[in-house]
Amino acid sequence: MAYSDKVLDHYENPRNVGTLDKDDPNVGTGMVGAPACGDVMRLQIKVSDDGIIEDAKFKTYGCGSAIASSSLVTEMVKGKTLAEVEAIKNMDIVEELALPPVKIHCSVLAEDAIAAALADIKAKRAATTKATA
Amino acid sequence: MQLDFSNNYFELFELQTVFDMDVSVLDQRFQQLQRVLHPDKFASASDAERRWSVQAASRVNEAYQTLKQPLKRANYLLELQGLMLNEETDTQMDPMFLMEQMELREALGDVESASDPFAALDKVSTQLGSQISDSADAFLASATSEDWSQARTIVRQWQFLEKLRQETKSLEARLDDAET
């Protein structure tokens, strides 16, 4: 199967590969995995106090489309608010990368990774609010 | 020769529909069926009978491939329970498990640059092998006590281990090639 140029670009030059400190109260970590292909994806976001995503890192073990989807996501989320990021849907990724139907599940994985990272940062913030209240 | 296509794969080989099986019995029954269904035996048969034998042989083959591999067998047992893995749409897994998987994949990625790649690979293979055998044990326990929801969780995790095992195998082949 031929990959689109955009997938190849992200696959060959992945953006923002790496790790943020998962214990940092401003970092949300999302870990997801797809049993069908055994792909594992970690997406981390660093959120400022006023709710803007300052940094994002990913690490993905999987096919080219899964790597490209998560690489693209790190670019998409930077500078956005939590609410804006929440609105990102897998079809945005599919369109941007021109993913074929058989690879749509890779974009679903990336969307789920965003949701998991958001849930993590929200849980962390809720815990801190409670602790200081 | 009677072959009931409404039988499940286990019944096709006259085996009990359980995870724990003697693979040598499966092998033996498979060979018997293959002999019975061999195209030579149908050389002078009617078109309908020949068509039937081809269909039956392919069904028997599929059944054998499914039951022979423990993970596929486990998957098939879940399917018989009407349980789907939702492999592509359900990405929620135990984060601790995924973290561990990530670490194992990182370790595998470091193998080639290790001072002794074979020893490094061996370490990953051993850990993986014991996790896979734990999965098989845990699946057997859950299936036996008919805790199918737990059995499903185990199979979903097992899929990741199996994928990594295949990658370990192909890395091993690459290292062997480089050696010679």
Interface residues (C-beta under 8 A of the other chain):
Chain A: M31 V32 G33 A34 P35 A36 C37 G38 V40 R42 K59 Y61 H105 V108 L109 D112 A113 A116
Chain B: L85 E87 E88 T89 D90 T91 Q92 M93 P95 L98 M99 Q101 M102 R105 V155 R156 Q157 Q159 F160 E162 K163 L164
